[in-house]
Amino acid sequence: MTTRKPIIAGNWKMNLNHFEANLLIQKLAASLTPAQLDAVETVVLPPFTDLRTVQTAVDGDKLGIAYGAQDISQHASGAYTGEIAGSMLAKLGCSYVVIGHSERREYHNETDELVNAKIKAAFTAGLTPIFCVGEGLSVREESAHVGHCTSQVDAGLDGLKEDQIKQIVIAYEPVWAIGTGKTATPDDAQEVCGAIRARLVEKYGAEVAEAVRIQYGGSVKAGNIASIMAQPDVDGALVGGAALDAEGFAAIVRFPEHVAR
Ligand SMILES: O=C(CO)COP(=O)(O)O
C-alpha cells in the first residue's frame, strides 16, 4: 500500500485546436465523478495555444482536472523568439510542465544539460516538472536500459534541492513503446521504475525517494493500465494517443476500480 497519490496525465502532443480542446476537456470532466477525480490526480497537457481555453473551462466549471504545458524555455524572459517562459505558464494556471520528452530530445536535440536547466526554470516559476526519461530500441537490445535511464535521472536532477526532488514527477517512457502499440510489460515498467527509485534512495535517502511519483508511458490504454498500476513503483501513467479520446482517457483514470493499491 503506497501513500503516493496516483497521477494520470494526458499528453495531447501537437493535436487539437482550441475548439477541439474545449470539447475534449468538457467531455472528459463529464465522464468522471468527483470521487474518481479525488482518487487519481488527473492532468491534461495541451499545446500552448489551447492552454487559455482549458484554463477557462477548468476554472469556470471547477472541473477538478489539473493542466500543464508540454515544454518550457530555460530562460526567464527576453529575446528568445518562439520560446515560452515558465512565468507565462504559471500565469495561465498551469501546475505541470513536461520536460525532456523523447520527442524533444530526438527532434530538437535537447540534451541532459538543457533538460536540467528547464527543470530548474520550472521550479523557479512554481511549476512541477514531469521529467521524462527512457531508452531507445538499440539501448534496450543491448540490455543497457536501466543504466541509461538512471543516468538521465542523475543528470536531470543535478543541483536540485531535496524538497524539489520530492515534488517532481518522473516519467519512464521507453521510446520503442511510444505510439507503436508495443507496450512494455508490467515487469519491464517495474524494472526501470524500481531502479529509478533505488537510485533516488541511494542519492537522496528513503524519505525523499518514497515521495517521488514515477509514471510509466508508452501505448498505455484502458486495457493495460490496471496491470501497469499494480506494480509497486509505478505511480501513474503519461498517456499519448489514448488521451485524445475522452471516454478512453476517463477509463484509464478509473483504473482503481480494477486494481487495489
Ligand atoms: O509519449 C507518450 C506520452 O508522453 C506516449 O504516447 P502513446 O501513449 O501514444 O504511446
The ligand as an SDF file (V2000), in Angstrom:
LIG
                    3D

 10  9  0  0  0  0  0  0  0  0999 V2000
    4.8120    9.7510  -25.4380 O   0  0  0  0  0  0  0  0  0  0  0  0
    3.8450    9.4010  -24.7850 C   0  0  0  0  0  0  0  0  0  0  0  0
    3.2700   10.2710  -23.7480 C   0  0  0  0  0  0  0  0  0  0  0  0
    4.1110   11.3340  -23.4720 O   0  0  0  0  0  0  0  0  0  0  0  0
    3.2000    8.0840  -25.0150 C   0  0  0  0  0  0  0  0  0  0  0  0
    2.4920    8.1410  -26.1980 O   0  0  0  0  0  0  0  0  0  0  0  0
    1.4980    6.9340  -26.6050 P   0  0  0  0  0  0  0  0  0  0  0  0
    0.5930    6.7150  -25.4150 O   0  0  0  0  0  0  0  0  0  0  0  0
    0.7590    7.4410  -27.8180 O   0  0  0  0  0  0  0  0  0  0  0  0
    2.3600    5.7460  -26.8660 O   0  0  0  0  0  0  0  0  0  0  0  0
  1  2  2  0
  2  3  1  0
  2  5  1  0
  3  4  1  0
  5  6  1  0
  6  7  1  0
  7  8  2  0
  7  9  1  0
  7 10  1  0
M  END
$$$$
